[in-house]
Amino acid sequence: EMLRSLVGSEMCIRDRNYTEKGSKLYLFSIVLVAVIGGLLFGYDTAVISGADKGLQAFFMGASDFVYTDTIHGITSSSALIGCIIGSALSGFFASNLGRKNSLFIAGVLFFLSALGSYYPEFLFFDYGVPSYSLLVAFNFYRVLGGIGVGLASAICPMYIAEIAPSNIRGTLVSWNQFAIIFGMLVVYFVNYMIMGDHQNPVILKDAVSGVMSVSPESDMWSVYEGWRYMFGSEAFPAALFGLLLFCVPKTPRYLVMCGEDERAFAILEKINGRNVAGRVLEEIKQTSKEKTEKLFTYGVAVIVIGILLSVFQQAIGINAVLYYAPRIFESAGAEGGGMMQTVIMGVVNILFTLVAIFTVDRFGRKPLLIIGSIGMAVGAFAVALCDQMGVKGIVPVLSVIVYAAFFMMSWGPICWVLIAEIFPNTIRGKAVAIAVAFQWVFNYLVSSTFPALYDFSPMFAYSLYGIICLLAALFVWRSVPETKGKTLEDMTALWKNRLKKKA
């Protein structure tokens, strides 16, 4: 009887602690599932890096059309078209189907894209026979995956921000960026394991006619099989993501907007504890009286600031600088420059993303963005100067590493944090969709204009990115509100007050 009494008392204490303090384990398990969406984001965008040459050589064997460099460029980046579509649609999906259901749709699209890219001949074409129609089918499946990436890029940070307590929200949303970078490293490793002892095909280009052909001495395994396994490998994490989503709840803020206050309170209680849950629920209810409001209800400024955060994240030229990084490493005399660059940049990206994760809720969003912008400007100007002066070796290598490091500790993760938390509850779905769509559009613009800019003048290209970095720092200092420690409902009050002052 005494033992039963002691056990009963212990259980009461545990239950009281649970209801008073909430469960960190419950919160972290939800976030862990959500960031798998970020991992798939990174996985899907980087998988092409290993499959690139095998895929090119495969379609070069088509008899009904000529597979040119231009067509290969479009095929390699076709997922980006889907990213723009997915991010543009994310607001509609998030507002009408909810954050959780939208993530499930993204997981299904990842899964279908992986299987379709692995076996684009499904039902309609002969296996292993390249043709123009098969190329169209392949690009269709890649665009499907891109739509999944676009949805995940907008909704994963939104879901985490709406689940997380305000004091650790920045840290938890930043884990999504870590998952993106980690997903890229995972697929580099998976591609490496799939290739094994095989080699990519050697593609020759006739100096006079410009016609490309595959060297007869090439290892053809990657042409017939290798690229398929690389794309297909994404089906495994995509399936895991879809299954685990059945175990996580809808966000309390979405549930309140749907009139399901009791379910919202139950989730808030598990995360924050009973006392805090009641206060948070009241704050949510005060700012969610309507399911949706007009986009400009809180003024134009909040939308413009969200868009400019996205634009600056891409306009500072990170993709262009990393695009040229393999050549810089090769100029330093490193053997296997491309692979070494991937490893070094991957390690740097991981380490400095961790810096952001562990400092964003301590130092705030604005200081990290301003410091990061200045650090990136120094790196970009140094790359430009080295190129102009013909400096080779360790200096340009360190310049690129500095640039990437400052990006990963600032604009890489922090931009996603701010986009997820800066908008009022009732317009968040639509506003995030617009901001992220601009991000993908400028991703495409920067990536596509870099080769022409570099051909015109390397110093001009990198100096331009350096100047944009300084403008980004000025923009953050003057216009972006600090969201550290504020609830998502506090942001509604902030924008209302700004609107009143202008009126």
Buried (B, 14 or more C-beta within 10 A) or exposed (E): EEEEEEEEEEEEEEEEEBBEEBBEEBBEBBBEBBBBBBBBBBBBBBBBBBBBBBBBBBBBBBEEEEBEEEBBEBBBBBBBBBBBBBBBBBBEBBBEBBBBBBBBBBBBBBBBBBBBBBBBBEEEBEEEEBBBBBBEBBBBBBBBBBBBBBBBBBBBBBBBBBBBBBEBBBBBBBBBBBBBBBBBBBBBEBBEEBBEEBEBBBBEEEEEEEEBEBEEEBBBBBBEBBBBBBBBBBBEBBBBBBEBBEEBBBBBBBBBBBEBBEBBBBBBBBBBBBEBBBEBBEBBBEBBEEEBBEBEBBBEBBBEBBBBBBBBBBBBBBBBBBBBBBEBBBBBEBEEBEBBBBEBBBEBBBEBBBBBBEBBBEBBBBBBBBBBBBBBBBBBBBBBBBBBEEBEEEBBBBBBBBBBBBBBBBBBBBBBBBBBBBBBBBBBBBBBBBBBBBBBBBBBEBBEEBBEBBEEBBBEBBBBBBBBBBBBBEBBEEEBBEBBEBBBBBBBBBBBEBBEEEE
